[in-house]
């Protein structure tokens, strides 16, 4: 409710028994549209200072702010002039009653207890509060200016929004970058899940493990195969129907299926990649282009549609308008959002 101010105005009444009587007019003056709070930057309600003092606000007033009693002041001293004063024992090296701190004595408070991530807390000159300019906001789990992230506050980002397939995103201790080491996806130099390798993480393999005599092994940019282009000596021959070295397949992929290759796939047809210009210039790998992952908004494999990737309109179903959708299993269209559609039972084949 809005704050109010009672203005009492004496009204002269007719003489009664020779004595002029007086009465009060309880006129209510409303000022301000919002409720009185202890954080509105205004001295109002029963506050003695701006957002401090009085029986309602828990914050005590600092030196120089108005007060009506010692209990209104953080220093515990309300001077004769109606303002809070420095406690007599301030800066005497002893934490006296009414003092929040005294010099190096901080009463057990730290930057962390004050809501910061760390740093050096200090006592102010009047012993009624703390100086937090040397406190570091990084580490308080709240995103502050200049920070990329802070603890559990990732500013709405996760592994998926950063381009990975999934996993757990975290923030580095300096709050200036994300830690993607637990994210699952190609490009983080950590071979995870179904990845054959990832950047410098070759899962302990080298050219000799792949059937070559030497050279330098690398990882393909897609993390699904080794790059043997810098390996030396005769190696596996892709296309001889025999998986050798690093080859995942050679001709047939049986008995491996899409779901065996990657748990995110729920079906489709797995094939073997044999698109090589020569017998030794590639390593046969699985071709997952026809594997499907229903729910990723991308039509793949045998999917008719997938989420927002519908591939059809209401007009294709003979309707006059509306929005076509895809069902949860990606194998049928949903026309409930279409309008003006043909109906069964109207004696017209449509």
NUSEVO-482741 format. One record per residue (C-alpha): residue in one letter; x, y, z; residue number from 1. Coordinates in nm, 2 decimals, always signed. Example, Ala and Ser with C-alpha at 12.3 -4.5 7.8 and 13.67 -1.06 7.14 Angstrom:
# NUSEVO-482741
rovex res = A | px = +1.23 | py = -0.45 | pz = +0.78 | n = 1
rovex res = S | px = +1.37 | py = -0.11 | pz = +0.71 | n = 2
***
This chain:
# NUSEVO-482741
rovex res = X | px = +0.00 | py = +0.00 | pz = +0.00 | n = 1
rovex res = X | px = +0.12 | py = +0.36 | pz = -0.05 | n = 2
rovex res = X | px = +0.29 | py = +0.54 | pz = +0.23 | n = 3
rovex res = X | px = +0.07 | py = +0.80 | pz = +0.41 | n = 4
rovex res = X | px = +0.12 | py = +1.11 | pz = +0.61 | n = 5
rovex res = X | px = -0.13 | py = +1.23 | pz = +0.86 | n = 6
rovex res = X | px = -0.17 | py = +1.61 | pz = +0.87 | n = 7
rovex res = X | px = -0.35 | py = +1.73 | pz = +1.18 | n = 8
rovex res = X | px = -0.51 | py = +2.07 | pz = +1.14 | n = 9
rovex res = X | px = -0.67 | py = +2.24 | pz = +1.45 | n = 10
rovex res = X | px = -1.01 | py = +2.38 | pz = +1.38 | n = 11
rovex res = X | px = -1.15 | py = +2.66 | pz = +1.59 | n = 12
rovex res = X | px = -1.49 | py = +2.57 | pz = +1.72 | n = 13
rovex res = X | px = -1.76 | py = +2.80 | pz = +1.85 | n = 14
rovex res = X | px = -1.71 | py = +2.92 | pz = +2.20 | n = 15
rovex res = X | px = -1.84 | py = +2.66 | pz = +2.45 | n = 16
rovex res = X | px = -1.88 | py = +2.79 | pz = +2.80 | n = 17
rovex res = X | px = -1.65 | py = +3.08 | pz = +2.71 | n = 18
rovex res = X | px = -1.36 | py = +2.85 | pz = +2.61 | n = 19
rovex res = X | px = -1.25 | py = +2.81 | pz = +2.25 | n = 20
rovex res = X | px = -1.25 | py = +2.44 | pz = +2.16 | n = 21
rovex res = X | px = -1.02 | py = +2.27 | pz = +1.92 | n = 22
rovex res = X | px = -1.05 | py = +1.96 | pz = +1.70 | n = 23
rovex res = X | px = -0.82 | py = +1.77 | pz = +1.46 | n = 24
rovex res = X | px = -0.88 | py = +1.70 | pz = +1.10 | n = 25
rovex res = X | px = -0.74 | py = +1.35 | pz = +1.01 | n = 26
rovex res = X | px = -0.66 | py = +1.44 | pz = +0.65 | n = 27
rovex res = X | px = -0.47 | py = +1.16 | pz = +0.48 | n = 28
rovex res = X | px = -0.20 | py = +1.27 | pz = +0.23 | n = 29
rovex res = X | px = -0.09 | py = +1.00 | pz = +0.00 | n = 30
rovex res = X | px = +0.26 | py = +1.03 | pz = -0.15 | n = 31
rovex res = X | px = +0.44 | py = +0.78 | pz = -0.36 | n = 32
rovex res = X | px = +0.29 | py = +0.50 | pz = -0.57 | n = 33
rovex res = X | px = +0.50 | py = +0.20 | pz = -0.44 | n = 34
rovex res = X | px = +0.52 | py = +0.02 | pz = -0.11 | n = 35
rovex res = X | px = +0.77 | py = +0.14 | pz = +0.14 | n = 36
rovex res = X | px = +1.08 | py = -0.08 | pz = +0.13 | n = 37
rovex res = X | px = +1.43 | py = -0.08 | pz = +0.29 | n = 38
rovex res = X | px = +1.59 | py = -0.09 | pz = -0.05 | n = 39
rovex res = X | px = +1.41 | py = +0.19 | pz = -0.24 | n = 40
rovex res = X | px = +1.68 | py = +0.46 | pz = -0.19 | n = 41
rovex res = X | px = +1.43 | py = +0.68 | pz = -0.01 | n = 42
rovex res = X | px = +1.40 | py = +0.78 | pz = +0.36 | n = 43
rovex res = X | px = +1.04 | py = +0.67 | pz = +0.43 | n = 44
rovex res = X | px = +0.83 | py = +0.47 | pz = +0.66 | n = 45
rovex res = X | px = +0.99 | py = +0.44 | pz = +1.00 | n = 46
rovex res = X | px = +1.34 | py = +0.47 | pz = +0.87 | n = 47
rovex res = X | px = +1.57 | py = +0.72 | pz = +1.04 | n = 48
rovex res = X | px = +1.80 | py = +0.74 | pz = +0.75 | n = 49
rovex res = X | px = +1.79 | py = +0.63 | pz = +0.38 | n = 50
rovex res = X | px = +1.70 | py = +0.26 | pz = +0.40 | n = 51
rovex res = X | px = +1.84 | py = +0.22 | pz = +0.75 | n = 52
rovex res = X | px = +1.76 | py = +0.26 | pz = +1.11 | n = 53
rovex res = X | px = +1.42 | py = +0.23 | pz = +1.28 | n = 54
rovex res = X | px = +1.24 | py = -0.09 | pz = +1.39 | n = 55
rovex res = X | px = +1.17 | py = -0.23 | pz = +1.04 | n = 56
rovex res = X | px = +1.49 | py = -0.21 | pz = +0.84 | n = 57
rovex res = X | px = +1.77 | py = -0.44 | pz = +0.96 | n = 58
rovex res = X | px = +2.04 | py = -0.22 | pz = +0.81 | n = 59
rovex res = X | px = +2.18 | py = +0.02 | pz = +1.06 | n = 60
rovex res = X | px = +2.28 | py = +0.37 | pz = +0.96 | n = 61
rovex res = X | px = +2.64 | py = +0.47 | pz = +0.88 | n = 62
rovex res = X | px = +2.83 | py = +0.77 | pz = +1.02 | n = 63
rovex res = X | px = +2.67 | py = +1.10 | pz = +0.92 | n = 64
rovex res = X | px = +2.32 | py = +0.96 | pz = +0.86 | n = 65
rovex res = X | px = +2.03 | py = +1.07 | pz = +1.08 | n = 66
rovex res = X | px = +1.92 | py = +0.87 | pz = +1.38 | n = 67
rovex res = X | px = +1.69 | py = +0.89 | pz = +1.68 | n = 68
rovex res = X | px = +1.88 | py = +0.66 | pz = +1.91 | n = 69
rovex res = X | px = +2.20 | py = +0.45 | pz = +1.94 | n = 70
rovex res = X | px = +2.02 | py = +0.14 | pz = +1.81 | n = 71
rovex res = X | px = +1.98 | py = +0.31 | pz = +1.47 | n = 72
rovex res = X | px = +2.35 | py = +0.34 | pz = +1.41 | n = 73
rovex res = X | px = +2.59 | py = +0.07 | pz = +1.30 | n = 74
rovex res = X | px = +2.85 | py = +0.23 | pz = +1.53 | n = 75
rovex res = X | px = +2.60 | py = +0.22 | pz = +1.82 | n = 76
rovex res = X | px = +2.65 | py = +0.60 | pz = +1.87 | n = 77
rovex res = X | px = +2.38 | py = +0.85 | pz = +1.79 | n = 78
rovex res = X | px = +2.51 | py = +1.20 | pz = +1.86 | n = 79
rovex res = X | px = +2.34 | py = +1.49 | pz = +2.01 | n = 80
rovex res = X | px = +2.29 | py = +1.64 | pz = +1.67 | n = 81
rovex res = X | px = +2.07 | py = +1.34 | pz = +1.56 | n = 82
rovex res = X | px = +2.34 | py = +1.18 | pz = +1.33 | n = 83
rovex res = X | px = +2.54 | py = +0.87 | pz = +1.37 | n = 84
rovex res = X | px = +2.89 | py = +0.92 | pz = +1.50 | n = 85
rovex res = X | px = +3.21 | py = +0.72 | pz = +1.50 | n = 86
rovex res = X | px = +3.23 | py = +0.49 | pz = +1.80 | n = 87
rovex res = X | px = +3.47 | py = +0.61 | pz = +2.07 | n = 88
rovex res = X | px = +3.68 | py = +0.29 | pz = +2.05 | n = 89
rovex res = X | px = +3.71 | py = +0.28 | pz = +1.67 | n = 90
rovex res = X | px = +4.06 | py = +0.19 | pz = +1.55 | n = 91
rovex res = X | px = +4.18 | py = +0.10 | pz = +1.90 | n = 92
rovex res = X | px = +4.26 | py = -0.25 | pz = +1.79 | n = 93
rovex res = X | px = +3.97 | py = -0.40 | pz = +1.99 | n = 94
rovex res = X | px = +3.64 | py = -0.51 | pz = +1.85 | n = 95
rovex res = X | px = +3.40 | py = -0.31 | pz = +2.08 | n = 96
rovex res = X | px = +3.03 | py = -0.34 | pz = +2.11 | n = 97
rovex res = X | px = +2.85 | py = -0.18 | pz = +1.82 | n = 98
rovex res = X | px = +3.15 | py = -0.21 | pz = +1.58 | n = 99
rovex res = X | px = +3.13 | py = -0.42 | pz = +1.27 | n = 100
rovex res = X | px = +3.51 | py = -0.43 | pz = +1.26 | n = 101
rovex res = X | px = +3.82 | py = -0.25 | pz = +1.39 | n = 102
rovex res = X | px = +4.13 | py = -0.23 | pz = +1.18 | n = 103
rovex res = X | px = +4.24 | py = -0.58 | pz = +1.10 | n = 104
rovex res = X | px = +3.97 | py = -0.73 | pz = +1.32 | n = 105
rovex res = X | px = +3.69 | py = -0.82 | pz = +1.09 | n = 106
rovex res = X | px = +3.47 | py = -1.02 | pz = +1.33 | n = 107
rovex res = X | px = +3.51 | py = -1.34 | pz = +1.13 | n = 108
rovex res = X | px = +3.38 | py = -1.18 | pz = +0.81 | n = 109
rovex res = X | px = +3.55 | py = -1.23 | pz = +0.47 | n = 110
rovex res = X | px = +3.49 | py = -1.14 | pz = +0.11 | n = 111
rovex res = X | px = +3.31 | py = -1.47 | pz = +0.07 | n = 112
rovex res = X | px = +3.07 | py = -1.41 | pz = +0.36 | n = 113
rovex res = X | px = +3.00 | py = -1.07 | pz = +0.20 | n = 114
rovex res = X | px = +2.89 | py = -1.24 | pz = -0.12 | n = 115
rovex res = X | px = +3.21 | py = -1.23 | pz = -0.32 | n = 116
rovex res = X | px = +3.42 | py = -1.51 | pz = -0.46 | n = 117
rovex res = X | px = +3.73 | py = -1.42 | pz = -0.27 | n = 118
rovex res = X | px = +3.98 | py = -1.14 | pz = -0.22 | n = 119
rovex res = X | px = +4.09 | py = -0.92 | pz = +0.07 | n = 120
rovex res = X | px = +3.82 | py = -0.77 | pz = +0.29 | n = 121
rovex res = X | px = +3.90 | py = -0.45 | pz = +0.49 | n = 122
rovex res = X | px = +3.74 | py = -0.24 | pz = +0.76 | n = 123
rovex res = X | px = +3.63 | py = +0.11 | pz = +0.69 | n = 124
rovex res = X | px = +3.76 | py = +0.41 | pz = +0.88 | n = 125
rovex res = X | px = +3.45 | py = +0.44 | pz = +1.10 | n = 126
rovex res = X | px = +3.44 | py = +0.07 | pz = +1.20 | n = 127
rovex res = X | px = +3.08 | py = +0.04 | pz = +1.10 | n = 128
rovex res = X | px = +3.12 | py = -0.14 | pz = +0.77 | n = 129
rovex res = X | px = +3.35 | py = -0.31 | pz = +0.53 | n = 130
rovex res = X | px = +3.56 | py = -0.21 | pz = +0.23 | n = 131
rovex res = X | px = +3.50 | py = -0.46 | pz = -0.05 | n = 132
rovex res = X | px = +3.70 | py = -0.29 | pz = -0.33 | n = 133
rovex res = X | px = +3.97 | py = -0.57 | pz = -0.31 | n = 134
rovex res = X | px = +3.71 | py = -0.85 | pz = -0.32 | n = 135
rovex res = X | px = +3.68 | py = -1.05 | pz = -0.63 | n = 136
rovex res = X | px = +3.33 | py = -1.12 | pz = -0.75 | n = 137
rovex res = X | px = +3.45 | py = -1.43 | pz = -0.94 | n = 138
rovex res = X | px = +3.34 | py = -1.74 | pz = -0.75 | n = 139
rovex res = X | px = +3.02 | py = -1.62 | pz = -0.60 | n = 140
rovex res = X | px = +2.80 | py = -1.82 | pz = -0.85 | n = 141
rovex res = X | px = +2.66 | py = -1.49 | pz = -0.99 | n = 142
rovex res = X | px = +2.75 | py = -1.35 | pz = -1.33 | n = 143
rovex res = X | px = +2.91 | py = -1.01 | pz = -1.29 | n = 144
rovex res = X | px = +3.03 | py = -0.75 | pz = -1.55 | n = 145
rovex res = X | px = +3.33 | py = -0.88 | pz = -1.74 | n = 146
rovex res = X | px = +3.27 | py = -1.24 | pz = -1.66 | n = 147
rovex res = X | px = +3.20 | py = -1.52 | pz = -1.91 | n = 148
rovex res = X | px = +3.06 | py = -1.74 | pz = -1.64 | n = 149
rovex res = X | px = +3.08 | py = -1.78 | pz = -1.26 | n = 150
rovex res = X | px = +3.05 | py = -2.11 | pz = -1.09 | n = 151
rovex res = X | px = +2.71 | py = -2.26 | pz = -1.17 | n = 152
rovex res = X | px = +2.60 | py = -1.94 | pz = -1.35 | n = 153
rovex res = X | px = +2.67 | py = -2.02 | pz = -1.72 | n = 154
rovex res = X | px = +2.47 | py = -1.73 | pz = -1.86 | n = 155
rovex res = X | px = +2.23 | py = -1.98 | pz = -2.02 | n = 156
rovex res = X | px = +2.50 | py = -2.17 | pz = -2.20 | n = 157
rovex res = X | px = +2.55 | py = -2.55 | pz = -2.19 | n = 158
rovex res = X | px = +2.75 | py = -2.81 | pz = -2.39 | n = 159
rovex res = X | px = +2.49 | py = -2.83 | pz = -2.66 | n = 160
rovex res = X | px = +2.47 | py = -2.45 | pz = -2.71 | n = 161
rovex res = X | px = +2.84 | py = -2.44 | pz = -2.75 | n = 162
rovex res = X | px = +2.83 | py = -2.70 | pz = -3.03 | n = 163
rovex res = X | px = +2.88 | py = -3.02 | pz = -2.85 | n = 164
rovex res = X | px = +2.65 | py = -3.32 | pz = -2.85 | n = 165
rovex res = X | px = +2.61 | py = -3.31 | pz = -2.47 | n = 166
rovex res = X | px = +2.79 | py = -3.35 | pz = -2.14 | n = 167
rovex res = X | px = +2.85 | py = -3.13 | pz = -1.84 | n = 168
rovex res = X | px = +2.97 | py = -2.77 | pz = -1.89 | n = 169
rovex res = X | px = +3.16 | py = -2.59 | pz = -1.61 | n = 170
rovex res = X | px = +3.34 | py = -2.26 | pz = -1.56 | n = 171
rovex res = X | px = +3.71 | py = -2.21 | pz = -1.51 | n = 172
rovex res = X | px = +3.83 | py = -2.07 | pz = -1.18 | n = 173
rovex res = X | px = +3.90 | py = -1.73 | pz = -1.33 | n = 174
rovex res = X | px = +3.55 | py = -1.69 | pz = -1.47 | n = 175
rovex res = X | px = +3.67 | py = -1.58 | pz = -1.81 | n = 176
rovex res = X | px = +3.61 | py = -1.90 | pz = -2.00 | n = 177
rovex res = X | px = +3.41 | py = -2.22 | pz = -2.01 | n = 178
rovex res = X | px = +3.56 | py = -2.55 | pz = -1.92 | n = 179
rovex res = X | px = +3.44 | py = -2.80 | pz = -2.19 | n = 180
rovex res = X | px = +3.65 | py = -3.09 | pz = -2.08 | n = 181
rovex res = X | px = +3.34 | py = -3.28 | pz = -1.98 | n = 182
rovex res = X | px = +3.14 | py = -3.19 | pz = -2.28 | n = 183
rovex res = X | px = +3.09 | py = -3.47 | pz = -2.53 | n = 184
rovex res = X | px = +3.17 | py = -3.37 | pz = -2.89 | n = 185
rovex res = X | px = +3.43 | py = -3.34 | pz = -3.15 | n = 186
rovex res = X | px = +3.69 | py = -3.06 | pz = -3.11 | n = 187
rovex res = X | px = +3.77 | py = -3.06 | pz = -2.74 | n = 188
rovex res = X | px = +4.09 | py = -3.27 | pz = -2.76 | n = 189
rovex res = X | px = +3.93 | py = -3.55 | pz = -2.55 | n = 190
rovex res = X | px = +3.81 | py = -3.87 | pz = -2.72 | n = 191
rovex res = X | px = +3.47 | py = -3.95 | pz = -2.56 | n = 192
rovex res = X | px = +3.19 | py = -4.18 | pz = -2.63 | n = 193
rovex res = X | px = +3.19 | py = -4.32 | pz = -2.98 | n = 194
rovex res = X | px = +3.46 | py = -4.08 | pz = -3.10 | n = 195
rovex res = X | px = +3.75 | py = -4.27 | pz = -3.26 | n = 196
rovex res = X | px = +3.98 | py = -3.98 | pz = -3.16 | n = 197
rovex res = X | px = +3.96 | py = -3.61 | pz = -3.09 | n = 198
rovex res = X | px = +4.24 | py = -3.37 | pz = -3.19 | n = 199
rovex res = X | px = +4.55 | py = -3.46 | pz = -3.01 | n = 200
rovex res = X | px = +4.38 | py = -3.75 | pz = -2.82 | n = 201
rovex res = X | px = +4.45 | py = -4.05 | pz = -3.04 | n = 202
rovex res = X | px = +4.35 | py = -4.30 | pz = -2.77 | n = 203
rovex res = X | px = +4.71 | py = -4.42 | pz = -2.75 | n = 204
rovex res = X | px = +4.73 | py = -4.52 | pz = -3.12 | n = 205
rovex res = X | px = +5.00 | py = -4.45 | pz = -3.37 | n = 206
rovex res = X | px = +5.07 | py = -4.54 | pz = -3.74 | n = 207
rovex res = X | px = +5.22 | py = -4.88 | pz = -3.65 | n = 208
rovex res = X | px = +4.90 | py = -4.98 | pz = -3.48 | n = 209
rovex res = X | px = +4.72 | py = -4.92 | pz = -3.80 | n = 210
rovex res = X | px = +4.95 | py = -5.15 | pz = -4.00 | n = 211
rovex res = X | px = +5.20 | py = -4.89 | pz = -4.13 | n = 212
rovex res = X | px = +5.57 | py = -4.89 | pz = -4.07 | n = 213
rovex res = X | px = +5.60 | py = -4.54 | pz = -3.93 | n = 214
rovex res = X | px = +5.50 | py = -4.17 | pz = -3.97 | n = 215
rovex res = X | px = +5.27 | py = -3.94 | pz = -3.78 | n = 216
rovex res = X | px = +4.91 | py = -4.03 | pz = -3.71 | n = 217
rovex res = X | px = +4.64 | py = -3.76 | pz = -3.68 | n = 218
rovex res = X | px = +4.27 | py = -3.74 | pz = -3.61 | n = 219
rovex res = X | px = +4.01 | py = -3.66 | pz = -3.88 | n = 220
rovex res = X | px = +3.83 | py = -3.33 | pz = -3.83 | n = 221
rovex res = X | px = +3.51 | py = -3.52 | pz = -3.77 | n = 222
rovex res = X | px = +3.66 | py = -3.73 | pz = -3.50 | n = 223
rovex res = X | px = +3.52 | py = -4.05 | pz = -3.65 | n = 224
rovex res = X | px = +3.84 | py = -4.18 | pz = -3.81 | n = 225
rovex res = X | px = +4.22 | py = -4.16 | pz = -3.80 | n = 226
rovex res = X | px = +4.40 | py = -3.95 | pz = -4.06 | n = 227
rovex res = X | px = +4.68 | py = -4.18 | pz = -4.19 | n = 228
rovex res = X | px = +4.79 | py = -3.95 | pz = -4.47 | n = 229
rovex res = X | px = +5.13 | py = -3.88 | pz = -4.29 | n = 230
rovex res = X | px = +5.18 | py = -4.25 | pz = -4.21 | n = 231
rovex res = X | px = +5.46 | py = -4.43 | pz = -4.41 | n = 232
rovex res = X | px = +5.50 | py = -4.78 | pz = -4.55 | n = 233
rovex res = X | px = +5.24 | py = -5.01 | pz = -4.69 | n = 234
rovex res = X | px = +4.91 | py = -5.00 | pz = -4.49 | n = 235
rovex res = X | px = +4.57 | py = -5.15 | pz = -4.50 | n = 236
rovex res = X | px = +4.39 | py = -5.17 | pz = -4.83 | n = 237
rovex res = X | px = +4.04 | py = -5.03 | pz = -4.83 | n = 238
rovex res = X | px = +3.82 | py = -5.24 | pz = -5.06 | n = 239
rovex res = X | px = +3.96 | py = -5.59 | pz = -5.01 | n = 240
rovex res = X | px = +3.66 | py = -5.69 | pz = -4.80 | n = 241
rovex res = X | px = +3.89 | py = -5.74 | pz = -4.50 | n = 242
rovex res = X | px = +3.89 | py = -5.49 | pz = -4.21 | n = 243
rovex res = X | px = +4.26 | py = -5.42 | pz = -4.14 | n = 244
rovex res = X | px = +4.45 | py = -5.18 | pz = -3.91 | n = 245
rovex res = X | px = +4.22 | py = -4.88 | pz = -3.83 | n = 246
rovex res = X | px = +3.95 | py = -4.98 | pz = -4.07 | n = 247
rovex res = X | px = +3.61 | py = -4.99 | pz = -3.91 | n = 248
rovex res = X | px = +3.47 | py = -5.19 | pz = -4.19 | n = 249
rovex res = X | px = +3.55 | py = -5.30 | pz = -4.54 | n = 250
rovex res = X | px = +3.25 | py = -5.36 | pz = -4.76 | n = 251
rovex res = X | px = +3.01 | py = -5.52 | pz = -4.52 | n = 252
rovex res = X | px = +2.93 | py = -5.36 | pz = -4.18 | n = 253
rovex res = X | px = +2.76 | py = -5.66 | pz = -4.03 | n = 254
rovex res = X | px = +2.69 | py = -5.72 | pz = -3.75 | n = 255
rovex res = X | px = +2.73 | py = -5.35 | pz = -3.65 | n = 256
rovex res = X | px = +2.43 | py = -5.12 | pz = -3.67 | n = 257
rovex res = X | px = +2.36 | py = -4.75 | pz = -3.63 | n = 258
rovex res = X | px = +2.28 | py = -4.78 | pz = -3.26 | n = 259
rovex res = X | px = +2.61 | py = -4.97 | pz = -3.21 | n = 260
rovex res = X | px = +2.81 | py = -4.69 | pz = -3.36 | n = 261
rovex res = X | px = +2.64 | py = -4.41 | pz = -3.16 | n = 262
rovex res = X | px = +2.39 | py = -4.43 | pz = -2.88 | n = 263
rovex res = X | px = +2.21 | py = -4.11 | pz = -3.01 | n = 264
rovex res = X | px = +2.10 | py = -4.29 | pz = -3.32 | n = 265
rovex res = X | px = +1.77 | py = -4.48 | pz = -3.29 | n = 266
rovex res = X | px = +1.77 | py = -4.65 | pz = -3.63 | n = 267
rovex res = X | px = +1.85 | py = -4.61 | pz = -3.99 | n = 268
rovex res = X | px = +2.10 | py = -4.79 | pz = -4.22 | n = 269
rovex res = X | px = +2.47 | py = -4.81 | pz = -4.15 | n = 270
rovex res = X | px = +2.70 | py = -4.83 | pz = -4.45 | n = 271
rovex res = X | px = +3.08 | py = -4.85 | pz = -4.51 | n = 272
rovex res = X | px = +3.26 | py = -4.56 | pz = -4.66 | n = 273
rovex res = X | px = +3.46 | py = -4.67 | pz = -4.96 | n = 274
rovex res = X | px = +3.48 | py = -4.34 | pz = -5.15 | n = 275
rovex res = X | px = +3.85 | py = -4.36 | pz = -5.21 | n = 276
rovex res = X | px = +4.05 | py = -4.25 | pz = -5.51 | n = 277
rovex res = X | px = +4.30 | py = -4.53 | pz = -5.45 | n = 278
rovex res = X | px = +4.35 | py = -4.84 | pz = -5.24 | n = 279
rovex res = X | px = +4.59 | py = -4.69 | pz = -4.99 | n = 280
rovex res = X | px = +4.47 | py = -4.33 | pz = -4.97 | n = 281
rovex res = X | px = +4.20 | py = -4.38 | pz = -4.71 | n = 282
rovex res = X | px = +4.08 | py = -4.60 | pz = -4.43 | n = 283
rovex res = X | px = +3.74 | py = -4.76 | pz = -4.46 | n = 284
rovex res = X | px = +3.50 | py = -4.60 | pz = -4.20 | n = 285
rovex res = X | px = +3.14 | py = -4.63 | pz = -4.11 | n = 286
rovex res = X | px = +2.90 | py = -4.41 | pz = -4.31 | n = 287
rovex res = X | px = +2.63 | py = -4.28 | pz = -4.07 | n = 288
rovex res = X | px = +2.46 | py = -4.05 | pz = -4.32 | n = 289
rovex res = X | px = +2.15 | py = -4.27 | pz = -4.33 | n = 290
rovex res = X | px = +2.13 | py = -4.33 | pz = -3.96 | n = 291
rovex res = X | px = +1.85 | py = -4.15 | pz = -3.79 | n = 292
rovex res = X | px = +1.82 | py = -3.95 | pz = -3.46 | n = 293
rovex res = X | px = +1.46 | py = -3.87 | pz = -3.41 | n = 294
rovex res = X | px = +1.42 | py = -3.54 | pz = -3.21 | n = 295
rovex res = X | px = +1.72 | py = -3.35 | pz = -3.34 | n = 296
rovex res = X | px = +1.51 | py = -3.14 | pz = -3.59 | n = 297
rovex res = X | px = +1.70 | py = -3.29 | pz = -3.88 | n = 298
rovex res = X | px = +1.55 | py = -3.55 | pz = -4.12 | n = 299
rovex res = X | px = +1.80 | py = -3.83 | pz = -4.14 | n = 300
rovex res = X | px = +1.80 | py = -4.19 | pz = -4.27 | n = 301
rovex res = X | px = +1.44 | py = -4.33 | pz = -4.30 | n = 302
rovex res = X | px = +1.28 | py = -4.04 | pz = -4.11 | n = 303
rovex res = X | px = +0.98 | py = -3.89 | pz = -4.28 | n = 304
rovex res = X | px = +1.01 | py = -3.57 | pz = -4.07 | n = 305
rovex res = X | px = +1.19 | py = -3.46 | pz = -3.75 | n = 306
rovex res = X | px = +1.06 | py = -3.19 | pz = -3.52 | n = 307
rovex res = X | px = +1.08 | py = -2.85 | pz = -3.70 | n = 308
rovex res = X | px = +1.22 | py = -3.02 | pz = -4.01 | n = 309
rovex res = X | px = +0.88 | py = -3.13 | pz = -4.15 | n = 310
rovex res = X | px = +0.95 | py = -3.13 | pz = -4.52 | n = 311
rovex res = X | px = +0.58 | py = -3.09 | pz = -4.61 | n = 312
rovex res = X | px = +0.31 | py = -2.83 | pz = -4.58 | n = 313
rovex res = X | px = -0.06 | py = -2.84 | pz = -4.51 | n = 314
rovex res = X | px = -0.12 | py = -2.78 | pz = -4.88 | n = 315
rovex res = X | px = +0.05 | py = -3.11 | pz = -4.95 | n = 316
rovex res = X | px = -0.22 | py = -3.28 | pz = -4.75 | n = 317
rovex res = X | px = -0.49 | py = -3.10 | pz = -4.94 | n = 318
rovex res = X | px = -0.56 | py = -2.85 | pz = -4.67 | n = 319
rovex res = X | px = -0.61 | py = -2.48 | pz = -4.73 | n = 320
rovex res = X | px = -0.40 | py = -2.34 | pz = -4.45 | n = 321
rovex res = X | px = -0.24 | py = -2.40 | pz = -4.11 | n = 322
rovex res = X | px = +0.09 | py = -2.55 | pz = -4.00 | n = 323
rovex res = X | px = +0.20 | py = -2.91 | pz = -4.06 | n = 324
rovex res = X | px = +0.38 | py = -3.09 | pz = -3.78 | n = 325
rovex res = X | px = +0.57 | py = -3.41 | pz = -3.72 | n = 326
rovex res = X | px = +0.48 | py = -3.69 | pz = -3.48 | n = 327
rovex res = X | px = +0.71 | py = -3.80 | pz = -3.19 | n = 328
rovex res = X | px = +0.85 | py = -4.10 | pz = -3.37 | n = 329
rovex res = X | px = +0.94 | py = -3.91 | pz = -3.69 | n = 330
rovex res = X | px = +0.74 | py = -4.15 | pz = -3.91 | n = 331
rovex res = X | px = +0.42 | py = -3.96 | pz = -3.97 | n = 332
rovex res = X | px = +0.28 | py = -3.61 | pz = -4.03 | n = 333
rovex res = X | px = +0.04 | py = -3.44 | pz = -3.78 | n = 334
rovex res = X | px = -0.23 | py = -3.24 | pz = -3.95 | n = 335
rovex res = X | px = -0.41 | py = -3.12 | pz = -3.64 | n = 336
rovex res = X | px = -0.27 | py = -2.77 | pz = -3.70 | n = 337
rovex res = X | px = -0.39 | py = -2.76 | pz = -4.06 | n = 338
rovex res = X | px = -0.72 | py = -2.60 | pz = -4.16 | n = 339
rovex res = X | px = -0.97 | py = -2.67 | pz = -4.44 | n = 340
rovex res = X | px = -0.86 | py = -3.03 | pz = -4.47 | n = 341
rovex res = X | px = -1.05 | py = -3.29 | pz = -4.67 | n = 342
rovex res = X | px = -1.25 | py = -3.53 | pz = -4.45 | n = 343
rovex res = X | px = -1.34 | py = -3.90 | pz = -4.46 | n = 344
rovex res = X | px = -1.71 | py = -3.96 | pz = -4.50 | n = 345
rovex res = X | px = -1.80 | py = -3.67 | pz = -4.72 | n = 346
rovex res = X | px = -1.86 | py = -3.90 | pz = -5.02 | n = 347
rovex res = X | px = -1.56 | py = -3.75 | pz = -5.20 | n = 348
rovex res = X | px = -1.24 | py = -3.93 | pz = -5.25 | n = 349
rovex res = X | px = -0.96 | py = -3.69 | pz = -5.15 | n = 350
***
